[in-house]
Amino acid sequence: MTSSEKLLALYDEIIVNRYIDGKDAMQEWHDRYKSFIETVQARTVEIKKGKKLDYDNGDQEFLDHFFISNNPVSSRGSNPISDEDLRAILRSNDFIDLIEETMLNPNKKSWVTLIEKGKNIFKRNHFDNQRLRFNRISASCTSNLIPMPSENAFNKFVKYLNDNAILDFTNIEKNWYAQNEYLTKEIHEIFSNKILDENDFTDEYWLNLFAWSLYDKKVNQSESDLKDTETKPNTGTKKMENSLNRILFGAAGTGKTYNTINHALSILDPEYDLQLDRKELKKRFDAYKKQGRIKFVTFHQSFSYEDFVEGIRAETSDDGQLSYDVKAGVFKELCEDAQTEIDVKQNNASAPIEASINSAIDQLIAQAKTEEIIFHTKRGVEIKVSSHSAGTLVALTSTGSNVPLSIRHIRNYLKIQSDMLVDQKSYEWAIANSLRSKVKFTNSVEKVNPYVLIIDEINRGNISRIFGELITLIEDSKRQDAEEQLSVILPYSKKEFSVPNNVYIIGTMNSSDRSLTGLDVALRRRFTFIEMPPKPELLNDVTVNGLNIGKLLEVINQRIEVLLDRDHCIGHANFMSLSNESKLGDLAQIFKQKIIPQLQEYFFDDWAKINMVFNANGMLKSKPVERSILFPNVNNESEEFFEEQKTWQLVDTAFDSIASFSKIITH
């Protein structure tokens, strides 16, 4: 079957049979998508005639469509940048010029310019590169690109088309624009000679949506189905990537903690490209963490309910007075922050708030205790800030709504500017962002921002002691606004508490830990368990003196599974420091300092089995116990016992030869 025949058959399967017969929402998307592209093209004609775009003079709605969370080209996930901050950038002549250039010349050159210059503009405003947003702008300016701005998703789609010999991208430049343009051109040409009738939907917009739907059906859904199959039976519950509570489990060294970053980013920004360099992923992760959107904690035997939920803590004031106050723990703090996002749906406050402040936060609180402080935003909205109790701030908006301000929120936003002198503008920006988290500032309600708590080594804490009554409240069905929502009165503060539905919990668990058994009863039905197995294939390209490290790890783990079980395999992370430039000594150190001690723990110092794992390669040497020398007064009746006993020692010289390591794999 040719490429054309394959695509025509897939078109019948994906579009004709799946969508057109039912005339479902796909038709509505087609119409909105077509209308938006045509609107952009119409405005392009006006730009050619000399009419520039101006956000504050008639073009706000048009420009907003490039950035709203669900525009006719594609949807996007949550983002650290608020809509108001984006609009401030849209008022920048530099950025408007980039959009106009993309509209006038929708090609790869304008796309590259948009990314390079747009990145600098966003950085000047203290935000990271917004590559997905830039891709979406380009896809909004022409029908010669399919509406798939996520490079992570698009790369998976290209791989699917290549692997199934549907289209060949071998000679196409390896970037999103070039490959997208090639894909769109090929699909349009294949369908150009197709005979149309009233039941055929093959205009350029339908064909572009066909490409997206093909990805959704053959790549996206297949991956989701596979994840569901690997982690739990088909119970009709939410897919793994949407689960509120998940635990990454596996043997030591399989990258569980390492992968919490990817999982957290997939929750906070589902469209973010997780294929980016690790440094970029960590940078984005740290930005969310500084904002308070991510909290990280490690459980241990001394970790308590007071650390996790709330407790009474003694504090000494400046004048030496001792007080005992109820303080929120890490989980309650995160829930309080997440609740501010939900409050957006219920608050009737008006326009976006940009407060001004001439003193530090502590000075502001002190002043607000004695008087109402009045601020005026750029749009003329009057804000009154006062303090109702020690250490708190409340904003009274122009509509009369009282909005409690989170001091922790303000401090979190200030952390983002740690590379700058904290001045008046810094506080103004932090206050404004804290207020925005409380205030609804558009007519439409945006999706509330998710918050993530990462619990490393979750099975090392006393779960019943740490979670207490909240072990029930974290269930999906018991969350706030769920059908069977529950709340409890907390024992210290005596206040009602429920867990918001935008709080996600990611735990990590070492499956070889002996404390695993008791944990399953408490958490198994409340968490989705995602196995993180060893991946020797990640080391297939690593060799030391000609020895393939991936194959070495694969054989070692095969033997451990036979002698023990798969939960006690060796993780690939132990060897990730190796490269093709690594020396034999580096490999020897890994075995001496990591692999052998780990095997000692796994096999309870049964060196005979450890020697079997190494295929008796000469690294371990045994010798019988000489009873007559060590135990001269023990009678001969114990002879049988001594015949079975051996002592073991490492043979240091064996670690100096690559042949010893090679013998683990072969004779």
Steps between C-alpha positions, in 0.01 A plus 500: 500500500642840401524802727201655323291187544591476867398861566175466305411189700584677827290799391198273458567344840575818692279763337225343293414218737591662829383857464295581194230240543426632844543870411651550845713774653767452235282698260484786747880496538538504122276804470672692781844408371416609145341823621802591712755437222286704258475781757879505536535510122252787476690697763821428309353681199435803721859490631627499142300819448677665794265437794707382797372281782433686824393311812339799671325634191267235364727195465480355853255219416687407183843486670363320806394215272864414442545432871174390664513150642270351239516687172372354169847376403583303813463488873782550745565403858554722801802727509696706752406813304169662583278632222557856620877462474457368148288797410770730632736332255241536224508875557869490414568640154788254462274200547221645285757541222587129527134399471448728201812360328372145557162594352655673198754225433382167645817301435789335683707819504232699684450203737871497588496878554189474716666242724839672525373853562185394684708303748700812587185707547354242738827477692503875549167452675647224718337209315645198324491427130143440382577282200160332490327837495728616219421185299131566550535853366663362183232232462234772534635696203480234228311187402829349386573373852297246695377629839743306720729756669634260762839386369494205736173374350605586146828309529309192614268539201792526258649184648167319455478608134861395440475166682185403311640607160218750452730796434878522486658787693858380454611789281289768668667756725462397864287780637131548576428747220675321214354161588153641562502687168616185317230287667223746415617536139509122450151448641352784295658364180382144561141618537515764225370262230239331716148524352284697739131466566273639766617239752872565455673732742835564338557874502837612637360546850347153515828354375696682770261378767524152349876506567441608858229236547730235356754587768231499769366160394818314414763656726347686793224253584724201443751636752225570753351153454842345548560695820160396635571136416839508670384670819151370572218289358234652279272636770371800309683740731702801392808452289833485676616841383190663656508312832500727803708257706779291351799307631807421295636169625790281408837368608771736623668703229223490237449878484188540714597831660660609173170449316288690750609813313348372176180395673465833680551697177251281312242596765580871523546552125375203292618656173856564621761316295641231731757407236699815573845489654499394866634840604200670338258262675668562835495875442125494432447272802693737726297798372176327604657402832598860575144608429370249752327289233723203591604386846751221563529300822669176603326270746699342783419324826487823701276685253167576668145625453613834639761529224256394230161648594514735800625523855570734790846653497670719756635833378674788674413859402747788475418604856571151635141390542434130439188407300349175382339534160342253260723475193414335170713209383628452146185330367256745656707793369480360148125443532451858618694631201304275263176622652581854388485375140154349555380824658539663157179328394306641793637853523322791333786747511559714197796569272856370547665651802844659493570626851778745581697493819774729635627285783597144575235243593559528874471877485181467299348271762601737779346798320184308411439429869435867568343622177355397166755535223358607166660396169405603148567265209592605149137453402378722780371223724519596867625238743485537878738281700461452873600253771227323699739309725869465564699398194209509252391726217158544342425686175164669451432526126286760325207256496505466876651151511740420783797307362741350755859534382746215543827632640657168404381554143662841490829368633492211252462740208785710633730196496477494121686831494783373715751615237374860529503766766165475677359847458161671480419352158585152627248531781243650267533202266484249787195663658326519164559130428382402845183699447445351157506154651196608702313715251302415189609754240330386182144417409597141423623265770842354424588152617636519855872450534607163642738463794733206558636341816790259445556251784831321461540167682129500586520149647764598758257708703224384733213557258214477750681737734595753232177515299260439786141563393619645168569153363130492409478859377767455231284250308368635170138449601550669839673813366343842511210538250495124432168316517585351840720778634596484865650744746632466853558725799874517554602420859726800566341793315144365542427616146324310225737366235464322167753418229465712182461310173796683344754350740704213357714263706801321350675246720807286447545155650791261504339161430793315655442668836385263771234746622299470179249240621327715759474794265293328232197462726482874568583642159439239229144603413566871546799522267578403145818293509740554212789258473843637425699193391873491426571604141823337384424623148591852611857372537521316167717773351741500796809281479805468724798337334265342248253364760135599441372629834135463401548129431694463826213645706240298309673168580556591867129583543389181325693298759368706792142436385564125502681494835281758677231705320463794262451752784865463592659564163785747450395841368656653191570824689798329665677499163377828350823677595690281254572605145706365214793698641470333841785283619500151646569649841170693486308177437690323778411775749130470413512127569691538827309799639148446363424163340664259746371680816151503349518129425624434855184663631274322252640151572564553872873443451445171321822532300445174315197651327685824431769290336228337286381845390855572383517162326800401716715751314782498755416822686394303809714230658387244756696276730382227739501553876789313661332363810808362663671841498207728586310264728755246632286398800177441303426130464469316172119484520492854348712396202202506261422861598853617429510323165215725382651825628722719283647844537507741208722786398539736205780430257631850433708401200188370320361854487805612303411286197213562258497124444356455851204721417456332162475160674180619667339481157690212340719200592 
